Structure formats: C-alpha cells, structure tokens
Amino acid sequence: MEHTVIYGKNAVIEALEANNREFNRILISNSARSDVKIERIKELAAELGIIFQFVDVRKLNQIEPEGRHQGVIAQISPIKYTDLDDFIEENKDTKECSVVILDGIEDSHNTGAIIRSCVCAGVQGIILPSRRGVLINSTVEKTSAGAANNIKIIKVNSLTGAVQKLKENNYWVIASDHHAEDNYYDIDYTNMNTALIMGAEHSGISRSLLKLSDFKVKIPMLTNFNSLNVSNAAAIILFEMVRQKMKQRGA
C-alpha cells in the first residue's frame, strides 16, 4: 500500500475519527506518553486495530525535520479524491450546496487554512487543479487540523471545464477579485448552489475563470494596502454566506 505521512495531534485524531484512510502505523514520541491528546490517539488506534509504537523523538525529527509533528506521526494512505460528476450527483437534491475552487494557490498553509474554514462553514467540497497548485500533502493536513478528512476533495484536470459543468448543474459562480465593483456582502448567497473561486496568492484568478463567473466580489479596504491573505479572504466571504443562511433560518 502506498503511504504518505500526516503529523500533529489534531490531524491524526481527525484522520482516526473519520476512519476513511488506511493506517500502516503511528509513531509517538516517548516524551509525549502522558499527553491527553496522545491518550486519545492511542485509544482510537486500539479500537481500530492500528499499530502504534513509542520512539525516540529523533526518529520523528528525521521524518519531519522542522519539528512540527507535536510528538506524533502517522503513516497513512493518501487522501482519496472525489470525482466531480459523483459529487454533483450526490448533492443534486441539496438546495444550498457550496464548493470552493482554488485557482493556483501555491502555499500549503493557505490551502490547509481554507479547507479548515470550509469545513467550519459547512462547505461540501473543495476543487483543486491537478496541476498549477497545491494538492493534499502532510502540511495541508496539519494546517487544516485534520479537516481535509471531513470534506470532499475534488481534483480536476481543467478548472475551466469544472466551472462550466457546475454552471450547467445550477451552481452560481462567485469570483473573489479585488478589482470587482460589488462588495462580498452585496450578494445574496441564500437559496442557491454556490461555487466560490479563490485565486493564487500573487496572480489572482485566471481570466478564463473570471469570464465564467456570475458574480465578482471584493472585500473593501480602508487603506490602499491591498494584500489580505487568501485564506483570510476566503474565511471572510464564507462566513458572510453562513451569516446570511443563519439569518434566513432565524438562527
């Protein structure tokens, strides 16, 4: 079985609780034996029949040299990507299905943070390009705090083709673009399926995707220092969607 590694207590716990990946083994630092979250990892591993062993922290540092492992590393099968057609079919009866499309985002930390926000905001899927952008790796899983195991991750060869298919299936496409005329809170996100496009850190959203967008929105700034981090920008727009939907439901 092909393996990748994930590291960090929350990432490993979320993967174990999701129980949708195959584990080879879990390595735990000798110095972390008494940690509450490590105890939870041991408990879950025992329930699932997954091997865990205690090792010297130097072993973990060899695998994750930057020391961000928090005393635990798991050897695990790669994440399973979802087919776009299958995703659309599974959600055909959902009235307010939402997906987030990442167009060329290169920083694994940004991708992980966006995935975490998406799960918290009830987004059903993330669409990633198979080239020109970050796919799911150990840094993404760590930064997402394991949230990548709790959302459909869709990998496509063509973002343009994916957007066209979403539009054909009654999704409204919203592009986050700082040149836009509308503010992000001017759009009514309720009672419709939405596909929010977030662009690359430096180049933004490609022209072909901007052309296909039904709405273009910006986050207004009080200064000309227009460099809001893409993961922060995504969270701001996503939770405006949440606010509107909760208001509609009287929550």
Secondary structure, 3 states (H helix, E strand, C coil): CCCEEEECHHHHHHHHHHCCCCEEEEEEEHHHCCCHHHHHHHHHHHHHCCCEEEECHHHHHHHCCCCCCCCEEEEECCCCCECHHHHHHHCCCCCCCEEEEEECCCCHHHHHHHHHHHHHCCCCEEEEECCCCCCCCHHHHHHCCCHHHHCEEEEECCHHHHHHHHHHCCEEEEEECCCCCEEHHHCCCCCCEEEEEEEECCCECCHHHHHHCCEEEECCCCCCCCCCCHHHHHHHHHHHHHHHHHHHCCC
